[in-house]
Amino acid sequence: MKSTRIILVALFLAAAFAAAGSAATSISAGIHIGPSGRASVDLGFFYDDLASYGNWVERPHYGWVWHPRAVAATWRPYAYGHWAWTDEGWIWISDEPYGWATYHYGRWYFDPDYGWEWVPGNEWAPAWVSWQEGDDYIGWAPLPPSVDFRPGRIEVSLAPTLFVFVPVRQFLAPRVVAYAVPRQESERIYRTTRNVTEYQVVNQRIVDRGVAVDRIQRVVGRPVPRYQVAVMDANQRHQGGRIAQNRIEVFRPQVEQAKVAPPPERPVARRAVIAATDVRANRGTRGPQTTQPQAPKPIPEVQPVRPNRQPRQEVQAPAPQVQPVRPGRQPRQEVQAPTPQVQPARPRRQPRQEVQQSPPRGEAVQPQPEKPPAAHEQDQPRPPRQQAQPQQQPQPRGQGQGQNKAQAQDQGKGKGKDKPKDQGKGHDKPKDNNEDKKPPQP
């Protein structure tokens, strides 16, 4: 059993090495050596060779672009490596295995949604950067695809946060990123610098002038070594630039402008093709702007809004407190209470009735119901509302006659019980009760 497992593992490893060897052979097959001994490649060579270090994604404006995989959140181009002075100007020696292509061909641009992405090109240069120089700092940033090469001074407007600024004394440090200032200070430093970007063509080669080497020598206090650019073997291209004595060896093939299959149709490059949505998901916090880590923060802030809905329930709680308003309606009944206060004014008129009760004797009051009404009182129609006290006031006039009669009788009793004379003006003489008892004549 053990021998069988060993054989299977050996076969698996052999197949893996064979696949890797075939892939490397297919990539190497894209390199062509011309009569002059200079290597030449096409755009498809970039697709295949960079597939192991990044992903390819299609963009509407630039076509197929490449961005690195497994890089730090603060990663940016032209940061991990160092500068060297050569016969072709300032050259960038990268510590990254894909630097032979991405820092000497094509252009870089920063997408707020997807981060840094590289657009392939066919012209080699020691570096494609924009230079800024100040009294204390030197800065550089990748040239965007919108900037075409032309000899002379290049004026380009880039965001300050895209620049890498270092003190002048640390410009030649072997690992320059260790001396880069924080990104939040880039804008302040940028205002104290000036543009010194300049490219020339010497002997059909592009020369990156940029910062004056004499100034660097004065600041560091020693001569700056000058190297000669040499051609490196293609198999060593992933090792970056190699310095040997006074030479810097780099892999700089000539790129032929030929129509090639896009990455999805290439056996090697298709493994690195992803969609734009996957680029955003894999990007994370890459680049100067970090927007995705801030997105989850508002979520817990939105959820606490739900407890704020409880005060709405507390607003409903005072609803039973609104019910006590009903006792408040009692004052409205108290407003109606003055109506009985108006009625007590009517009893004030009752003292006249108390005058009727003034005689202590009730004999004079009893005959009144038996007395027939006077003739003129029968003719007078009674008011429709007899119960209304204001209209009962005329009745005391009739009763007044009875009262006068009673008073007359009282006076008569006091004077010897004489019969009373006429009881009032304008009225008939009251008949005697005996006369009322006479039988009617036939």
Buried (B, 14 or more C-beta within 10 A) or exposed (E): EEEEEEEEEEEEEEEEEEEEEEBBEEBEEBBBEEEEEEBBBBBBBBBBBBBBBBBBBBBEEBEBBBBBEEBEEBBBBBBBBBBBBBBBBBBBBBBBBBBBBBBBBBBBBBBEEBBBBBBBBBEBBBBBBBBBBBEEBBBBBBBBBEBEBEEEEBEEEBEBBBBBBBBBBBBBBEEBBEBBBEBEEBEEBBEEBEBBBBBEEEEEBBBBBBBEBEBBEEBBEEEBEEBEBBBBEBEEBBBBBBEEEEBBBBBBBBBBEEEBEBBEEBEBBBBBBBEBEEBBEBBEBBBBEEEBEEEEEEEEEEEEEEEEEEEEEEEEEEEEEEEEEEEEEEEEEEEEEEEEEEEEEEEEEEEEBEEBEEBEEEEBBEEBEEBEEBEEBEEEEEEEEEEEEEEBEEEBEBBBBBBBBBBBBBEBEEEEEEEBEEBEEEEEEBEEEEEEEEEEEE
